[in-house]
Amino acid sequence: MRHRQFLLFILPSALIMLLFIAVPVLSVAYQSLFVEHEQVMIPVESCGPFGCKQEMHVDTQSMAILEQAKPMGQYNGLGTYTNATHLAVDEVQSIWQERTSLGAAFSQILNLPFYKALSFTLSYTLIVTPLVILAGFIIALAVNTLPALLKGPVIFFSLLPMIVTPLIGAMILFWMIDSRGLIGANLQLLFNDPTLSLKASPALTWLTLMIYGVWHSTPLSFIIFYAGLQTVPRNIIESAHVDGTNRWQRIRYVVLPHLAPVAIFVALMQLMDNFRVFEPIVGLSAQANASSLSYLIYNDLRSNDTPLFGSAAATSMLTILGVIVLLMPMVLRTWRGFHHKS
């Protein structure tokens, strides 16, 4: 295909991507350079049966004039990225200079809001993603060996966790792990500890969230691997069988190389999805023990007085940067493979 034909072929897709992806990302990046106007306060005299007193109220008229003059807010440059609720450059520098040991400094840095959320987000992503890929592949292999009559019902029940809305699924698990729920009550009986609670411990909360993540995401991984298994050439499988290979050798030397592109696709999808973990934290009310970058954005936007659009935009850009860093090794490997073949 000539270059001109190729450009005309991809032009509609490129325009749609520019309109619905590039423009919103650029607008969020621009918003992250601004912060909200400082509130203009005025004294107001309030009188009651016991006398009068002065209170400070927000001057709504002055605020309206300010917002009309500068709708984006005050220009802050990269100040939002480096402040205490994001990269906390000054705080990290102070901790590093006053450190008594490397472990203590690392622990103090992980207690800062952004790094606390980043540590959970990365742990969740790097633990849940491989487990989802492995579980999906094993289930796909198992279902592929079932008789045709059983495949339909088994596939349907396997997809149920994906059909359930993430927030609803997390709330169901929240009730189950409660001390009066099915899982929580039985764990207390099993360990003979009436105070045992999956919600009280940060480590157990993280474990619960990750188990939920694997449970919810595995069906998508399974169905993609199952579809990929249907494309494995039967003649190669039969030839390997005739050559005396066992089932594990056929999986290792025939199935896995054939499904490598599928596995990369699943890994990319899961990395992007898991890095944006949000619903389980809200559904399980786990904010006290676990926070993610997406939850920080949500928290900024539901601020009681004024939504912190600049702060949410800065966290969004850092989240996008994190996703790019995570995906880069696989994208580069895929690109090198394509370039090598061409």
One Martini backbone bead per residue (centre of mass of N, CA, C, O) as a GRO file, in nm:
protein
  342
    1MET     BB    1   0.095   0.038   0.024
    2ARG     BB    2   0.072   0.349  -0.015
    3HIS     BB    3   0.115   0.633   0.160
    4ARG     BB    4  -0.142   0.780   0.070
    5GLN     BB    5  -0.339   0.548   0.124
    6PHE     BB    6  -0.270   0.512   0.421
    7LEU     BB    7  -0.347   0.798   0.515
    8LEU     BB    8  -0.644   0.782   0.419
    9PHE     BB    9  -0.718   0.533   0.592
   10ILE     BB   10  -0.632   0.675   0.887
   11LEU     BB   11  -0.767   0.956   0.909
   12PRO     BB   12  -1.031   0.909   1.069
   13SER     BB   13  -0.894   0.788   1.321
   14ALA     BB   14  -0.706   1.027   1.377
   15LEU     BB   15  -0.930   1.239   1.422
   16ILE     BB   16  -1.074   1.096   1.656
   17MET     BB   17  -0.827   1.082   1.844
   18LEU     BB   18  -0.779   1.387   1.853
   19LEU     BB   19  -1.065   1.466   1.967
   20PHE     BB   20  -1.096   1.226   2.215
   21ILE     BB   21  -0.782   1.241   2.329
   22ALA     BB   22  -0.582   1.478   2.283
   23VAL     BB   23  -0.755   1.721   2.369
   24PRO     BB   24  -0.826   1.633   2.661
   25VAL     BB   25  -0.533   1.602   2.757
   26LEU     BB   26  -0.446   1.895   2.700
   27SER     BB   27  -0.661   2.026   2.884
   28VAL     BB   28  -0.559   1.894   3.146
   29ALA     BB   29  -0.272   2.004   3.132
   30TYR     BB   30  -0.360   2.302   3.144
   31GLN     BB   31  -0.522   2.289   3.414
   32SER     BB   32  -0.265   2.201   3.593
   33LEU     BB   33  -0.150   2.516   3.586
   34PHE     BB   34  -0.393   2.564   3.782
   35VAL     BB   35  -0.567   2.741   4.038
   36GLU     BB   36  -0.766   2.839   4.262
   37HIS     BB   37  -0.911   3.087   4.392
   38GLU     BB   38  -0.900   3.288   4.638
   39GLN     BB   39  -1.089   3.361   4.893
   40VAL     BB   40  -1.316   3.620   4.950
   41MET     BB   41  -1.335   3.794   5.252
   42ILE     BB   42  -1.604   3.908   5.468
   43PRO     BB   43  -1.749   4.097   5.701
   44VAL     BB   44  -2.031   3.984   5.908
   45GLU     BB   45  -2.313   4.081   6.074
   46SER     BB   46  -2.451   3.893   6.353
   47CYS     BB   47  -2.779   3.878   6.490
   48GLY     BB   48  -2.918   3.813   6.817
   49PRO     BB   49  -3.045   3.762   7.135
   50PHE     BB   50  -2.713   3.795   7.238
   51GLY     BB   51  -2.629   3.964   6.997
   52CYS     BB   52  -2.340   4.070   6.820
   53LYS     BB   53  -2.143   3.938   6.537
   54GLN     BB   54  -1.854   3.856   6.361
   55GLU     BB   55  -1.829   3.721   6.028
   56MET     BB   56  -1.680   3.515   5.783
   57HIS     BB   57  -1.740   3.558   5.435
   58VAL     BB   58  -1.802   3.490   5.117
   59ASP     BB   59  -1.748   3.683   4.828
   60THR     BB   60  -1.946   3.625   4.563
   61GLN     BB   61  -1.904   3.872   4.383
   62SER     BB   62  -1.595   3.870   4.366
   63MET     BB   63  -1.572   3.574   4.265
   64ALA     BB   64  -1.728   3.617   4.000
   65ILE     BB   65  -1.530   3.823   3.881
   66LEU     BB   66  -1.281   3.645   3.886
   67GLU     BB   67  -1.399   3.403   3.713
   68GLN     BB   68  -1.454   3.582   3.466
   69ALA     BB   69  -1.160   3.678   3.420
   70LYS     BB   70  -1.048   3.374   3.542
   71PRO     BB   71  -1.164   3.063   3.472
   72MET     BB   72  -0.896   2.882   3.542
   73GLY     BB   73  -0.745   3.068   3.731
   74GLN     BB   74  -0.443   3.047   3.876
   75TYR     BB   75  -0.127   3.063   3.794
   76ASN     BB   76   0.121   2.778   3.877
   77GLY     BB   77   0.235   2.586   3.695
   78LEU     BB   78   0.431   2.331   3.861
   79GLY     BB   79   0.329   2.355   4.161
   80THR     BB   80   0.127   2.114   4.183
   81TYR     BB   81   0.337   1.884   4.135
   82THR     BB   82   0.534   1.985   4.393
   83ASN     BB   83   0.353   1.956   4.611
   84ALA     BB   84   0.242   1.787   4.897
   85THR     BB   85   0.006   1.619   4.720
   86HIS     BB   86   0.235   1.510   4.537
   87LEU     BB   87   0.570   1.505   4.497
   88ALA     BB   88   0.700   1.650   4.737
   89VAL     BB   89   0.986   1.785   4.714
   90ASP     BB   90   1.050   1.918   4.989
   91GLU     BB   91   0.982   1.674   5.172
   92VAL     BB   92   1.178   1.471   5.048
   93GLN     BB   93   1.432   1.638   5.096
   94SER     BB   94   1.403   1.654   5.405
   95ILE     BB   95   1.403   1.350   5.463
   96TRP     BB   96   1.680   1.290   5.331
   97GLN     BB   97   1.854   1.485   5.511
   98GLU     BB   98   1.718   1.352   5.799
   99ARG     BB   99   1.813   1.074   5.787
  100THR     BB  100   1.884   0.763   5.964
  101SER     BB  101   1.761   0.575   5.736
  102LEU     BB  102   1.651   0.425   5.458
  103GLY     BB  103   1.389   0.296   5.573
  104ALA     BB  104   1.277   0.548   5.716
  105ALA     BB  105   1.261   0.728   5.467
  106PHE     BB  106   1.080   0.544   5.299
  107SER     BB  107   0.844   0.542   5.502
  108GLN     BB  108   0.790   0.849   5.499
  109ILE     BB  109   0.732   0.876   5.195
  110LEU     BB  110   0.488   0.660   5.199
  111ASN     BB  111   0.308   0.871   5.381
  112LEU     BB  112   0.260   1.029   5.151
  113PRO     BB  113  -0.011   1.065   4.963
  114PHE     BB  114   0.100   0.997   4.677
  115TYR     BB  115   0.291   0.752   4.756
  116LYS     BB  116   0.070   0.584   4.887
  117ALA     BB  117  -0.099   0.552   4.630
  118LEU     BB  118   0.129   0.446   4.445
  119SER     BB  119   0.196   0.185   4.603
  120PHE     BB  120  -0.079   0.051   4.565
  121THR     BB  121  -0.107   0.071   4.260
  122LEU     BB  122   0.148  -0.096   4.193
  123SER     BB  123   0.083  -0.349   4.355
  124TYR     BB  124  -0.181  -0.414   4.218
  125THR     BB  125  -0.075  -0.431   3.927
  126LEU     BB  126   0.175  -0.640   3.973
  127ILE     BB  127  -0.019  -0.870   4.093
  128VAL     BB  128  -0.286  -0.893   3.928
  129THR     BB  129  -0.198  -0.922   3.633
  130PRO     BB  130  -0.055  -1.207   3.635
  131LEU     BB  131  -0.294  -1.358   3.767
  132VAL     BB  132  -0.499  -1.305   3.542
  133ILE     BB  133  -0.344  -1.437   3.312
  134LEU     BB  134  -0.308  -1.718   3.437
  135ALA     BB  135  -0.605  -1.782   3.501
  136GLY     BB  136  -0.718  -1.741   3.215
  137PHE     BB  137  -0.545  -1.960   3.077
  138ILE     BB  138  -0.631  -2.206   3.248
  139ILE     BB  139  -0.936  -2.186   3.196
  140ALA     BB  140  -0.919  -2.206   2.889
  141LEU     BB  141  -0.794  -2.487   2.880
  142ALA     BB  142  -1.019  -2.632   3.036
  143VAL     BB  143  -1.264  -2.552   2.853
  144ASN     BB  144  -1.140  -2.669   2.581
  145THR     BB  145  -1.179  -2.982   2.698
  146LEU     BB  146  -1.467  -2.977   2.686
  147PRO     BB  147  -1.758  -3.056   2.607
  148ALA     BB  148  -1.976  -2.896   2.402
  149LEU     BB  149  -2.224  -2.903   2.603
  150LEU     BB  150  -2.059  -2.743   2.847
  151LYS     BB  151  -1.936  -2.475   2.744
  152GLY     BB  152  -2.163  -2.269   2.760
  153PRO     BB  153  -2.228  -2.270   3.068
  154VAL     BB  154  -1.936  -2.221   3.165
  155ILE     BB  155  -1.891  -1.951   3.025
  156PHE     BB  156  -2.120  -1.799   3.158
  157PHE     BB  157  -2.026  -1.836   3.459
  158SER     BB  158  -1.737  -1.711   3.409
  159LEU     BB  159  -1.865  -1.412   3.329
  160LEU     BB  160  -2.012  -1.294   3.580
  161PRO     BB  161  -1.795  -1.100   3.713
  162MET     BB  162  -1.809  -0.907   3.454
  163ILE     BB  163  -2.116  -0.836   3.460
  164VAL     BB  164  -2.078  -0.720   3.715
  165THR     BB  165  -2.068  -0.442   3.869
  166PRO     BB  166  -1.799  -0.329   4.031
  167LEU     BB  167  -1.945  -0.189   4.271
  168ILE     BB  168  -2.134  -0.423   4.341
  169GLY     BB  169  -1.918  -0.638   4.385
  170ALA     BB  170  -1.776  -0.487   4.618
  171MET     BB  171  -2.026  -0.474   4.809
  172ILE     BB  172  -2.064  -0.776   4.840
  173LEU     BB  173  -1.785  -0.826   4.964
  174PHE     BB  174  -1.822  -0.634   5.204
  175TRP     BB  175  -2.049  -0.808   5.335
  176MET     BB  176  -1.888  -1.082   5.349
  177ILE     BB  177  -1.637  -0.955   5.535
  178ASP     BB  178  -1.799  -0.915   5.753
  179SER     BB  179  -1.846  -1.021   6.075
  180ARG     BB  180  -2.155  -1.114   5.964
  181GLY     BB  181  -2.047  -1.256   5.732
  182LEU     BB  182  -1.952  -1.528   5.564
  183ILE     BB  183  -1.641  -1.483   5.577
  184GLY     BB  184  -1.588  -1.336   5.846
  185ALA     BB  185  -1.724  -1.544   6.042
  186ASN     BB  186  -1.554  -1.797   5.951
  187LEU     BB  187  -1.274  -1.682   6.022
  188GLN     BB  188  -1.327  -1.651   6.325
  189LEU     BB  189  -1.376  -1.954   6.369
  190LEU     BB  190  -1.113  -2.070   6.249
  191PHE     BB  191  -0.920  -1.868   6.446
  192ASN     BB  192  -1.050  -1.795   6.717
  193ASP     BB  193  -1.124  -1.466   6.643
  194PRO     BB  194  -1.347  -1.209   6.714
  195THR     BB  195  -1.145  -0.962   6.605
  196LEU     BB  196  -1.136  -1.043   6.324
  197SER     BB  197  -1.054  -0.814   6.042
  198LEU     BB  198  -1.039  -0.723   5.704
  199LYS     BB  199  -1.076  -0.398   5.758
  200ALA     BB  200  -0.847  -0.319   5.976
  201SER     BB  201  -0.620  -0.423   5.797
  202PRO     BB  202  -0.408  -0.325   5.554
  203ALA     BB  203  -0.315  -0.602   5.447
  204LEU     BB  204  -0.604  -0.732   5.425
  205THR     BB  205  -0.717  -0.515   5.239
  206TRP     BB  206  -0.526  -0.557   5.005
  207LEU     BB  207  -0.593  -0.856   4.965
  208THR     BB  208  -0.894  -0.817   4.905
  209LEU     BB  209  -0.860  -0.632   4.658
  210MET     BB  210  -0.695  -0.837   4.488
  211ILE     BB  211  -0.901  -1.064   4.482
  212TYR     BB  212  -1.113  -0.899   4.344
  213GLY     BB  213  -0.950  -0.829   4.089
  214VAL     BB  214  -0.919  -1.119   3.990
  215TRP     BB  215  -1.219  -1.196   3.983
  216HIS     BB  216  -1.309  -0.963   3.782
  217SER     BB  217  -1.073  -0.996   3.539
  218THR     BB  218  -1.051  -1.295   3.439
  219PRO     BB  219  -1.279  -1.329   3.222
  220LEU     BB  220  -1.144  -1.157   3.002
  221SER     BB  221  -0.890  -1.326   2.978
  222PHE     BB  222  -1.029  -1.594   2.914
  223ILE     BB  223  -1.186  -1.516   2.650
  224ILE     BB  224  -0.933  -1.442   2.488
  225PHE     BB  225  -0.784  -1.713   2.511
  226TYR     BB  226  -1.011  -1.886   2.396
  227ALA     BB  227  -1.011  -1.753   2.119
  228GLY     BB  228  -0.711  -1.819   2.060
  229LEU     BB  229  -0.737  -2.134   2.072
  230GLN     BB  230  -0.912  -2.154   1.802
  231THR     BB  231  -0.635  -2.076   1.620
  232VAL     BB  232  -0.497  -2.330   1.661
  233PRO     BB  233  -0.349  -2.554   1.478
  234ARG     BB  234  -0.444  -2.882   1.447
  235ASN     BB  235  -0.205  -3.011   1.286
  236ILE     BB  236   0.016  -2.938   1.495
  237ILE     BB  237  -0.103  -3.087   1.736
  238GLU     BB  238  -0.113  -3.369   1.597
  239SER     BB  239   0.188  -3.386   1.532
  240ALA     BB  240   0.283  -3.366   1.827
  241HIS     BB  241   0.129  -3.619   1.918
  242VAL     BB  242   0.270  -3.819   1.725
  243ASP     BB  243   0.566  -3.743   1.848
  244GLY     BB  244   0.505  -3.779   2.179
  245THR     BB  245   0.382  -3.551   2.320
  246ASN     BB  246   0.276  -3.390   2.578
  247ARG     BB  247   0.071  -3.159   2.706
  248TRP     BB  248   0.288  -2.959   2.811
  249GLN     BB  249   0.455  -2.949   2.546
  250ARG     BB  250   0.230  -2.836   2.368
  251ILE     BB  251   0.193  -2.577   2.528
  252ARG     BB  252   0.491  -2.471   2.521
  253TYR     BB  253   0.557  -2.517   2.188
  254VAL     BB  254   0.263  -2.416   2.065
  255VAL     BB  255   0.062  -2.237   2.224
  256LEU     BB  256   0.231  -2.007   2.348
  257PRO     BB  257   0.356  -1.889   2.085
  258HIS     BB  258   0.076  -1.833   1.953
  259LEU     BB  259  -0.027  -1.650   2.221
  260ALA     BB  260   0.166  -1.407   2.264
  261PRO     BB  261   0.003  -1.165   2.146
  262VAL     BB  262  -0.237  -1.207   2.338
  263ALA     BB  263  -0.081  -1.167   2.603
  264ILE     BB  264   0.003  -0.876   2.543
  265PHE     BB  265  -0.279  -0.761   2.522
  266VAL     BB  266  -0.373  -0.838   2.806
  267ALA     BB  267  -0.149  -0.688   2.957
  268LEU     BB  268  -0.217  -0.405   2.858
  269MET     BB  269  -0.508  -0.395   2.961
  270GLN     BB  270  -0.449  -0.459   3.262
  271LEU     BB  271  -0.253  -0.233   3.327
  272MET     BB  272  -0.445   0.001   3.266
  273ASP     BB  273  -0.678  -0.089   3.453
  274ASN     BB  274  -0.521  -0.132   3.729
  275PHE     BB  275  -0.400   0.164   3.747
  276ARG     BB  276  -0.727   0.257   3.780
  277VAL     BB  277  -0.802   0.192   4.058
  278PHE     BB  278  -1.139   0.230   4.242
  279GLU     BB  279  -1.407   0.075   4.307
  280PRO     BB  280  -1.311  -0.112   4.545
  281ILE     BB  281  -1.252   0.119   4.746
  282VAL     BB  282  -1.544   0.220   4.764
  283GLY     BB  283  -1.705  -0.048   4.804
  284LEU     BB  284  -1.507  -0.129   5.067
  285SER     BB  285  -1.424   0.114   5.236
  286ALA     BB  286  -1.073   0.151   5.200
  287GLN     BB  287  -0.948   0.443   5.252
  288ALA     BB  288  -0.783   0.399   5.521
  289ASN     BB  289  -0.583   0.156   5.377
  290ALA     BB  290  -0.653   0.256   5.071
  291SER     BB  291  -0.498   0.417   4.786
  292SER     BB  292  -0.533   0.593   4.478
  293LEU     BB  293  -0.502   0.789   4.211
  294SER     BB  294  -0.805   0.789   4.142
  295TYR     BB  295  -0.898   0.867   4.430
  296LEU     BB  296  -0.763   1.144   4.438
  297ILE     BB  297  -0.932   1.265   4.215
  298TYR     BB  298  -1.206   1.222   4.349
  299ASN     BB  299  -1.138   1.387   4.607
  300ASP     BB  300  -1.094   1.660   4.464
  301LEU     BB  301  -1.386   1.675   4.320
  302ARG     BB  302  -1.538   1.639   4.626
  303SER     BB  303  -1.497   1.897   4.744
  304ASN     BB  304  -1.686   2.087   4.941
  305ASP     BB  305  -1.633   2.379   4.835
  306THR     BB  306  -1.396   2.328   4.604
  307PRO     BB  307  -1.306   2.200   4.329
  308LEU     BB  308  -0.984   2.049   4.243
  309PHE     BB  309  -0.889   2.072   3.929
  310GLY     BB  310  -0.581   2.104   3.929
  311SER     BB  311  -0.513   1.859   4.105
  312ALA     BB  312  -0.661   1.646   3.933
  313ALA     BB  313  -0.499   1.703   3.674
  314ALA     BB  314  -0.218   1.632   3.784
  315THR     BB  315  -0.287   1.338   3.859
  316SER     BB  316  -0.369   1.254   3.576
  317MET     BB  317  -0.092   1.302   3.441
  318LEU     BB  318   0.063   1.104   3.628
  319THR     BB  319  -0.102   0.858   3.544
  320ILE     BB  320  -0.034   0.861   3.245
  321LEU     BB  321   0.270   0.838   3.289
  322GLY     BB  322   0.258   0.563   3.434
  323VAL     BB  323   0.133   0.402   3.201
  324ILE     BB  324   0.359   0.453   2.997
  325VAL     BB  325   0.587   0.323   3.160
  326LEU     BB  326   0.455   0.038   3.175
  327LEU     BB  327   0.416   0.000   2.851
  328MET     BB  328   0.689   0.047   2.708
  329PRO     BB  329   0.831  -0.232   2.701
  330MET     BB  330   0.609  -0.374   2.524
  331VAL     BB  331   0.603  -0.176   2.290
  332LEU     BB  332   0.904  -0.205   2.212
  333ARG     BB  333   0.897  -0.510   2.164
  334THR     BB  334   0.682  -0.505   1.941
  335TRP     BB  335   0.834  -0.313   1.752
  336ARG     BB  336   1.087  -0.489   1.715
  337GLY     BB  337   0.939  -0.735   1.600
  338PHE     BB  338   0.821  -0.590   1.355
  339HIS     BB  339   1.091  -0.479   1.243
  340HIS     BB  340   1.227  -0.758   1.210
  341LYS     BB  341   1.019  -0.879   1.006
  342SER     BB  342   1.050  -0.634   0.795
   0.00000   0.00000   0.00000
